[in-house]
Amino acid sequence: MKRIEAIIREERLEPARKALEDIGINCMTVHGVFGRGQQKAINPEHRVQGDRAKYLPKVRLEVVCHDNDYRMVIEAVTSAARTGHIGDGKIFISSVEEVIRIRTGESGEAVI
């Protein structure tokens, strides 16, 4: 199994969600996050308050899928999230050792 974590622009979440649903991926987790890339260019109206460094609002979209589906997931998210401008985001892929459904105690690929 693979975990795909995509950090994308907030306004690209809905197109990415739709693209995933179009390929049959309905399970996902979404987090509102703040961050910045190597460009360090910060738009003044998006500054986080306080003494912390200045970051842009982003969305972290997480999907766990079968090994044979992860490239399709990456393509769907990439196509939907790409604007062609700096700050489109990044995708991180990692292996998942095991998944356990809390409600039933079931484990393995059938759980996802």
C-alpha positions as CSV (number, residue, x, y, z in Angstrom):
1,M,0.0,0.0,0.0
2,K,1.1,3.6,-0.6
3,R,0.4,6.8,1.2
4,I,0.2,9.9,-1.1
5,E,0.5,13.2,0.7
6,A,-0.1,16.2,-1.6
7,I,0.5,19.8,-0.4
8,I,-1.6,21.9,-2.8
9,R,-3.2,25.3,-3.2
10,E,-6.4,25.7,-1.2
11,E,-8.4,26.6,-4.3
12,R,-7.3,23.4,-6.1
13,L,-8.7,21.1,-3.5
14,E,-12.1,20.7,-5.1
15,P,-10.8,19.9,-8.5
16,A,-8.4,17.4,-6.9
17,R,-11.2,15.8,-4.9
18,K,-13.3,15.5,-8.1
19,A,-10.4,14.0,-10.1
20,L,-9.8,11.4,-7.4
21,E,-13.5,10.5,-7.3
22,D,-13.6,10.2,-11.0
23,I,-11.0,7.4,-10.8
24,G,-12.8,5.7,-8.0
25,I,-10.8,7.1,-5.0
26,N,-13.4,8.3,-2.5
27,C,-11.4,7.9,0.8
28,M,-9.2,10.8,1.7
29,T,-8.1,13.1,4.5
30,V,-7.8,16.8,4.2
31,H,-5.9,19.2,6.5
32,G,-5.5,22.9,6.4
33,V,-1.8,23.7,6.7
34,F,0.6,26.6,6.3
35,G,4.0,26.4,4.6
36,R,6.4,27.7,2.0
37,G,8.7,26.4,-0.6
38,Q,12.2,27.3,-1.6
39,Q,11.0,30.5,-3.4
40,K,10.3,32.2,0.0
41,A,8.1,34.7,-1.8
42,I,5.3,35.5,0.5
43,N,2.1,37.4,-0.5
44,P,1.5,40.0,2.3
45,E,-2.2,39.2,2.7
46,H,-1.4,35.6,3.5
47,R,1.0,36.2,6.4
48,V,0.5,34.2,9.6
49,Q,0.2,36.4,12.6
50,G,2.8,36.5,15.4
51,D,6.5,35.9,15.5
52,R,6.5,32.8,13.4
53,A,8.0,32.8,10.0
54,K,5.7,33.9,7.2
55,Y,3.8,31.0,5.5
56,L,1.2,30.6,2.8
57,P,-2.1,28.7,3.5
58,K,-2.1,25.3,1.8
59,V,-4.1,22.0,1.9
60,R,-2.6,18.6,2.7
61,L,-4.6,15.9,0.9
62,E,-3.8,12.4,2.0
63,V,-4.8,9.2,0.3
64,V,-3.8,5.6,1.1
65,C,-4.2,3.3,-1.9
66,H,-3.2,-0.1,-3.3
67,D,0.3,-0.3,-4.8
68,N,-1.1,-0.7,-8.3
69,D,-3.3,2.5,-8.0
70,Y,-0.8,5.0,-6.7
71,R,0.5,6.3,-10.1
72,M,-3.1,6.9,-11.2
73,V,-3.7,8.8,-7.9
74,I,-0.6,10.9,-8.5
75,E,-1.7,11.7,-12.1
76,A,-5.2,12.7,-11.0
77,V,-3.9,15.1,-8.3
78,T,-1.1,16.5,-10.4
79,S,-3.5,17.3,-13.3
80,A,-6.1,18.8,-11.1
81,A,-3.7,20.9,-8.9
82,R,-1.3,22.2,-11.5
83,T,-1.6,25.9,-12.4
84,G,1.8,26.2,-13.9
85,H,2.9,28.8,-11.3
86,I,5.3,28.7,-8.4
87,G,3.6,27.4,-5.3
88,D,1.5,24.6,-6.9
89,G,2.8,22.2,-4.2
90,K,4.5,18.9,-3.8
91,I,3.5,15.2,-3.6
92,F,5.2,12.8,-1.2
93,I,4.8,9.0,-1.6
94,S,5.6,6.5,1.1
95,S,4.9,2.9,1.8
96,V,2.3,1.8,4.3
97,E,3.1,-1.3,6.3
98,E,-0.3,-2.1,7.7
99,V,-3.8,-0.6,8.0
100,I,-6.2,-1.5,10.8
101,R,-9.9,-0.6,10.9
102,I,-10.5,0.5,14.5
103,R,-14.2,-0.4,14.5
104,T,-13.8,-4.1,13.6
105,G,-10.1,-4.8,14.1
106,E,-9.8,-5.9,10.5
107,S,-6.4,-5.3,8.9
108,G,-4.7,-5.4,5.5
109,E,-5.4,-4.1,2.1
110,A,-9.2,-4.9,2.3
111,V,-9.5,-2.1,4.9
112,I,-8.6,0.6,2.5
